[in-house]
């Protein structure tokens, strides 16, 4: 049988502590990376909204009606997907 001495317990405790610290660092890094991705998406969304607004401003009445119909159908799809 293997007997654990005080040194064995200290070694095992140190290894467990090291694993916990490493996993904490990995969690922090992934959270930081996801925050950066969200910031990039916000910038891209602002640019898309700006382009879309410029496009809507340049539409004539028929195009605007079609656009509104597409927008309503898109919102309905989003609502049904969020309910599921």
TAFENTA-V878158 format. One line per field, one symbol per residue. ss: DSSP state (H for helix, E for strand, - for the rest). burial: 1 if it has 24 or more other C-alpha atoms within 12 Angstrom, else 0. A space follows every 50 residues. Layout:
ss->???
burial->???
//
This chain:
ss->-----HHHHHHHHHHHHHHHHHHHHHHHHHHHHHHHHHHHHHHHHHHHHH HHHHHHH---HHHHHHHHHHHHHHHHHHHHHHH-
burial->00000000000000000000000000000000000000000000000000 0000000000000000000000000000000000
//
